[in-house]
């Protein structure tokens, strides 16, 4: 390990040199650890390669699910969302009981792990809407239903100060992780003021033309808005949650 002098402090690795700042000053030395070639070829790193392949697939599956959700995530304010979803789909793939290590995937895993996932860890749906949500998902037919009782959203949660209105969004998704395909349907409530009680219960329904082996995902969210000269402006900070997820075993 050698010391180096520079008006610029360098930390990290450049090519095969690692730069560090220690109590003895700025030092530089040869990069330690296995080479990239060794990790990619040596039998001692076979398990590492297997895990890396599974994580890469989990990232693809998480990206597909985000695309399927479409505009529902526009109002979410969570900097860790991508990483959280990668971890979620990785957890699903770990429950794959049939595939070998390195080939485990979400398409064969326990999709029930998805149920209850909040896309905004800073504001869960239970906190945003602490009302009794009635929902059902028929994995045999692809029919999804959700109903919320009448409520006053402003009294339920101190949302972002600039928000004056909200809209409830429901999304039904049929996703095929093997083919990287999906179909989705979205329904929304009217734009409603935060300070007033909803005119009545909110009822939303989806009927998906799913195929055998598709993963059905039922998602509910609340988006916040403010009115600017009569125009709706989306406010970040809404809540979105997967209500239920199941696999369609037999198409009807």
C-alpha positions in Angstrom: 0.0 0.0 0.0 1.5 3.4 -1.0 0.6 6.9 -0.2 -0.4 9.5 -2.8 -0.5 13.2 -2.9 -3.2 15.2 -4.8 -5.3 18.3 -4.4 -8.3 16.0 -5.2 -9.4 13.3 -2.8 -10.2 10.1 -4.6 -12.1 7.3 -3.0 -13.0 4.0 -4.6 -11.6 1.8 -7.3 -10.2 2.9 -10.7 -9.1 0.0 -12.9 -7.0 -2.2 -10.6 -6.2 0.5 -8.0 -8.2 1.2 -4.8 -8.0 4.7 -3.2 -8.7 5.2 0.5 -8.3 7.9 3.1 -6.9 6.6 6.3 -5.4 8.0 9.6 -2.0 7.7 7.9 -3.2 9.8 5.0 -4.3 9.1 1.4 -3.3 5.6 0.3 -3.5 3.6 -2.9 -3.1 -0.1 -3.5 -3.9 -3.0 -5.7 -7.6 -3.9 -5.9 -8.4 -6.9 -3.7 -10.9 -9.7 -4.2 -11.6 -12.0 -7.0 -11.4 -10.9 -10.6 -14.6 -10.6 -12.8 -13.4 -13.6 -14.9 -13.0 -15.7 -11.8 -16.5 -14.9 -10.5 -17.9 -15.8 -13.9 -16.1 -19.1 -14.4 -14.7 -20.6 -11.2 -16.7 -23.4 -9.5 -16.3 -21.7 -6.1 -18.6 -18.9 -7.4 -21.3 -21.1 -8.9 -23.8 -20.2 -6.2 -23.0 -16.5 -6.6 -23.8 -16.8 -10.3 -27.0 -18.6 -9.6 -28.2 -15.8 -7.2 -27.2 -13.1 -9.7 -29.2 -14.8 -12.4 -32.3 -15.1 -10.2 -32.0 -11.4 -9.1 -31.7 -10.3 -12.7 -35.0 -12.1 -13.5 -36.6 -10.6 -10.4 -35.7 -7.1 -11.7 -37.4 -7.9 -15.1 -40.5 -9.2 -13.3 -40.7 -6.1 -11.1 -40.3 -3.9 -14.1 -43.1 -5.7 -15.9 -45.4 -5.3 -12.8 -44.7 -1.6 -12.6 -45.5 -1.2 -16.3 -48.8 -3.0 -15.8 -49.8 -0.6 -13.0 -49.5 2.3 -15.4 -50.7 5.7 -14.1 -51.6 4.3 -10.7 -48.0 4.9 -9.5 -47.8 8.4 -10.8 -48.8 9.9 -7.4 -46.5 7.7 -5.3 -43.6 9.4 -3.6 -41.1 6.8 -2.5 -37.5 6.8 -3.4 -37.0 3.2 -2.5 -39.8 1.9 -4.7 -37.7 0.2 -7.3 -35.5 -1.6 -4.8 -38.5 -2.6 -2.7 -40.2 -4.2 -5.7 -37.0 -6.0 -6.8 -36.8 -7.5 -3.3 -40.5 -8.4 -3.4 -40.3 -10.3 -6.7 -37.1 -11.9 -5.4 -39.0 -13.1 -2.4 -41.7 -14.6 -4.7 -39.1 -16.5 -6.7 -37.4 -17.9 -3.6 -40.7 -19.8 -3.0 -40.4 -21.6 -6.3 -40.6 -25.3 -5.1 -39.7 -27.0 -8.4 -36.9 -25.1 -10.2 -33.2 -25.6 -9.5 -31.1 -23.0 -7.8 -30.3 -20.3 -10.4 -33.6 -21.0 -12.3 -36.1 -20.1 -9.6 -38.6 -17.5 -10.8 -41.7 -15.6 -9.8 -43.8 -17.4 -12.4 -43.5 -20.6 -10.4 -43.2 -19.0 -6.9 -45.7 -18.3 -4.2 -47.5 -15.2 -5.6 -49.4 -14.8 -2.4 -46.2 -13.1 -1.1 -47.3 -10.1 -3.2 -50.5 -9.6 -1.2 -50.4 -6.6 1.2 -47.4 -4.9 -0.4 -47.5 -1.1 -0.1 -45.8 0.7 -2.9 -45.3 3.8 -0.8 -43.5 2.8 2.4 -44.0 6.4 3.7 -47.8 6.2 3.5 -49.5 2.8 3.6 -53.0 2.4 2.3 -54.3 1.4 5.8 -53.0 4.7 7.1 -54.4 6.7 4.2 -57.8 4.9 4.2 -58.5 3.4 7.6 -61.9 2.2 6.5 -63.2 -1.3 6.0 -62.3 -2.3 2.5 -64.4 -5.1 1.0 -62.6 -6.9 -1.8 -62.8 -10.2 -3.6 -60.7 -11.9 -6.3 -62.0 -14.9 -8.1 -58.9 -16.7 -9.4 -61.0 -19.1 -11.5 -62.8 -16.3 -13.5 -60.6 -13.3 -13.3 -63.3 -11.2 -11.6 -62.2 -8.6 -9.1 -64.4 -6.4 -6.9 -63.7 -3.7 -4.3 -66.0 -1.5 -2.2 -65.3 1.3 0.2 -67.9 2.7 2.6 -68.7 6.4 2.6 -66.0 8.4 4.4 -64.3 11.8 4.9 -60.7 11.4 3.7 -59.4 14.6 5.3 -60.4 13.5 8.8 -58.8 10.1 8.2 -55.3 11.3 7.4 -53.3 14.5 7.4 -52.3 14.4 3.7 -49.8 16.8 2.1 -51.0 20.4 2.8 -51.4 21.4 -0.8 -53.8 18.5 -1.5 -57.5 19.5 -1.7 -59.0 16.6 -3.6 -58.5 12.9 -4.2 -59.4 10.1 -6.5 -59.6 6.3 -5.7 -58.0 4.1 -8.4 -58.4 0.4 -8.8 -56.3 -1.8 -11.1 -56.9 -5.4 -12.1 -53.9 -7.1 -13.7 -53.3 -10.5 -15.4 -49.5 -10.9 -15.8 -47.5 -13.7 -17.4 -43.9 -13.5 -16.1 -42.7 -16.2 -18.4 -43.8 -14.4 -21.6 -43.3 -10.9 -20.0 -46.8 -10.0 -21.0 -49.7 -8.4 -19.2 -53.2 -7.1 -19.6 -54.7 -4.6 -17.1 -57.9 -2.6 -16.5 -58.2 0.5 -14.4 -61.2 2.2 -12.9 -61.3 5.5 -11.0 -63.8 7.3 -8.8 -64.8 10.8 -9.4 -62.5 13.6 -8.2 -63.7 14.2 -4.6 -62.9 16.9 -2.1 -60.9 15.9 0.9 -63.0 17.9 3.3 -66.3 16.4 2.5 -67.9 13.0 2.9 -68.1 10.9 -0.2 -71.6 10.9 -1.7 -71.9 7.2 -1.1 -69.9 4.0 -1.2 -67.3 3.6 -3.9 -67.6 0.4 -5.9 -65.1 -0.7 -8.6 -65.0 -4.0 -10.6 -62.7 -5.6 -13.1 -63.3 -8.6 -15.4 -60.1 -9.8 -16.9 -59.7 -12.2 -19.8 -56.9 -14.1 -18.1 -55.2 -17.4 -19.2 -54.2 -20.5 -17.2 -51.0 -19.8 -15.4 -51.5 -16.0 -15.3 -50.9 -14.2 -12.1 -53.9 -12.1 -11.1 -53.1 -8.9 -9.1 -55.7 -6.6 -7.5 -54.4 -3.2 -6.6 -56.1 -0.2 -4.9 -54.7 3.3 -4.5 -55.5 6.9 -3.6 -54.2 9.8 -5.6 -54.1 13.4 -4.3 -54.8 16.5 -6.3 -55.0 20.3 -6.0 -57.0 22.5 -8.2 -55.1 25.3 -10.1 -57.4 27.6 -11.9 -59.9 24.7 -12.2 -57.2 22.3 -13.5 -56.4 19.1 -11.7 -52.7 18.9 -10.6 -51.4 15.6 -9.3 -49.7 15.8 -5.9 -47.1 13.3 -4.9 -47.6 11.3 -1.7 -50.5 9.0 -2.5 -50.9 5.4 -1.3 -51.1 2.2 -3.3 -51.3 -1.4 -2.1 -51.7 -4.9 -3.6 -55.0 -6.2 -2.1 -54.6 -9.7 -3.3 -52.6 -11.8 -5.7 -53.4 -15.3 -7.0 -52.6 -17.6 -9.9 -55.3 -18.7 -12.3 -54.8 -22.5 -12.5 -57.4 -23.3 -15.0 -58.8 -21.0 -17.7 -62.5 -21.0 -18.1 
